[in-house]
Amino acid sequence: MNINRSVTLSLLQLIRDLTNKATELEGVGIKLVATDEMIEKITATMFEINGVKPMSVGPLHLSLIDYISGDIEEHDFISLLFTAGAAVR
């Protein structure tokens, strides 16, 4: 497994964990802006590591939301991410 894929998988899991924790906290009336900011920074880092330009991430954000919600599998999101990164290289 290449290093980009390993790091991307770890970042995806971190995004999912943070999102789930934020949802759990919101369920008891706690909203942490810091959690949203961390998720945004981690997402931007993941896109940067994979060579995805900021202008081309629109559809990937939707796919990331689908991944977090469980609507698409990890390998499907990674495939979309790597394709988007390869297209801008």
DRENDO-1510 file (C-alpha; in Angstrom, 1 decimal, always signed):
<recs>
REC; n; res; u; v; w
REC; 1; MET; +0.0; +0.0; +0.0 .
REC; 2; ASN; +1.5; +3.4; -1.0 .
REC; 3; ILE; +2.0; +6.1; +1.6 .
REC; 4; ASN; -0.6; +8.5; +0.2 .
REC; 5; ARG; -3.3; +5.8; +0.4 .
REC; 6; SER; -2.3; +4.9; +4.0 .
REC; 7; VAL; -2.4; +8.5; +5.1 .
REC; 8; THR; -5.6; +9.2; +3.2 .
REC; 9; LEU; -7.3; +6.2; +4.9 .
REC; 10; SER; -6.2; +7.4; +8.3 .
REC; 11; LEU; -7.4; +11.0; +7.6 .
REC; 12; LEU; -10.8; +9.6; +6.3 .
REC; 13; GLN; -11.2; +7.6; +9.5 .
REC; 14; LEU; -10.3; +10.7; +11.6 .
REC; 15; ILE; -12.9; +12.8; +9.7 .
REC; 16; ARG; -15.5; +10.1; +10.2 .
REC; 17; ASP; -14.7; +9.8; +13.9 .
REC; 18; LEU; -14.7; +13.6; +14.4 .
REC; 19; THR; -18.0; +13.9; +12.6 .
REC; 20; ASN; -19.6; +11.1; +14.6 .
REC; 21; LYS; -18.4; +12.7; +17.9 .
REC; 22; ALA; -19.7; +16.2; +16.8 .
REC; 23; THR; -23.1; +14.6; +16.0 .
REC; 24; GLU; -23.1; +12.9; +19.3 .
REC; 25; LEU; -22.3; +16.1; +21.2 .
REC; 26; GLU; -24.9; +18.0; +19.2 .
REC; 27; GLY; -27.4; +15.4; +20.3 .
REC; 28; VAL; -27.0; +16.6; +23.9 .
REC; 29; GLY; -27.0; +20.3; +23.0 .
REC; 30; ILE; -23.2; +20.9; +22.6 .
REC; 31; LYS; -22.0; +22.5; +19.4 .
REC; 32; LEU; -18.2; +22.8; +19.0 .
REC; 33; VAL; -17.0; +25.1; +16.3 .
REC; 34; ALA; -13.5; +23.7; +16.8 .
REC; 35; THR; -14.6; +20.3; +15.6 .
REC; 36; ASP; -15.9; +21.7; +12.3 .
REC; 37; GLU; -12.7; +23.7; +11.8 .
REC; 38; MET; -10.6; +20.6; +12.5 .
REC; 39; ILE; -12.6; +18.6; +10.0 .
REC; 40; GLU; -12.2; +21.3; +7.4 .
REC; 41; LYS; -8.4; +21.4; +7.9 .
REC; 42; ILE; -8.1; +17.6; +7.8 .
REC; 43; THR; -10.1; +17.5; +4.6 .
REC; 44; ALA; -8.0; +20.2; +3.0 .
REC; 45; THR; -4.9; +18.4; +4.0 .
REC; 46; MET; -6.2; +15.1; +2.5 .
REC; 47; PHE; -7.0; +16.8; -0.8 .
REC; 48; GLU; -3.6; +18.5; -0.8 .
REC; 49; ILE; -1.8; +15.2; -0.2 .
REC; 50; ASN; -3.6; +13.7; -3.1 .
REC; 51; GLY; -2.9; +16.6; -5.5 .
REC; 52; VAL; -6.5; +17.8; -5.7 .
REC; 53; LYS; -6.7; +21.5; -6.5 .
REC; 54; PRO; -9.1; +23.5; -4.3 .
REC; 55; MET; -11.1; +24.6; -7.3 .
REC; 56; SER; -11.9; +21.0; -8.2 .
REC; 57; VAL; -13.1; +19.7; -4.9 .
REC; 58; GLY; -16.8; +20.6; -5.1 .
REC; 59; PRO; -18.0; +17.1; -6.1 .
REC; 60; LEU; -15.5; +15.5; -3.8 .
REC; 61; HIS; -17.1; +17.3; -0.8 .
REC; 62; LEU; -20.4; +15.8; -1.7 .
REC; 63; SER; -18.7; +12.4; -2.0 .
REC; 64; LEU; -17.0; +12.9; +1.3 .
REC; 65; ILE; -20.4; +13.6; +2.9 .
REC; 66; ASP; -21.7; +10.4; +1.3 .
REC; 67; TYR; -18.7; +8.5; +2.7 .
REC; 68; ILE; -19.2; +9.9; +6.2 .
REC; 69; SER; -22.9; +9.0; +6.1 .
REC; 70; GLY; -22.1; +5.5; +4.9 .
REC; 71; ASP; -23.8; +5.9; +1.5 .
REC; 72; ILE; -20.5; +5.0; -0.3 .
REC; 73; GLU; -17.7; +2.8; +0.7 .
REC; 74; GLU; -14.2; +3.9; +1.6 .
REC; 75; HIS; -12.7; +2.4; -1.6 .
REC; 76; ASP; -15.2; +4.2; -3.8 .
REC; 77; PHE; -14.3; +7.6; -2.2 .
REC; 78; ILE; -10.6; +6.8; -2.5 .
REC; 79; SER; -11.0; +6.0; -6.2 .
REC; 80; LEU; -12.8; +9.3; -6.8 .
REC; 81; LEU; -10.1; +11.2; -4.8 .
REC; 82; PHE; -7.2; +9.6; -6.7 .
REC; 83; THR; -9.0; +10.2; -10.0 .
REC; 84; ALA; -9.5; +13.8; -9.2 .
REC; 85; GLY; -5.8; +14.1; -8.1 .
REC; 86; ALA; -4.6; +12.4; -11.2 .
REC; 87; ALA; -6.6; +14.7; -13.4 .
REC; 88; VAL; -4.9; +17.8; -12.1 .
REC; 89; ARG; -1.4; +16.6; -12.1 .
</recs>
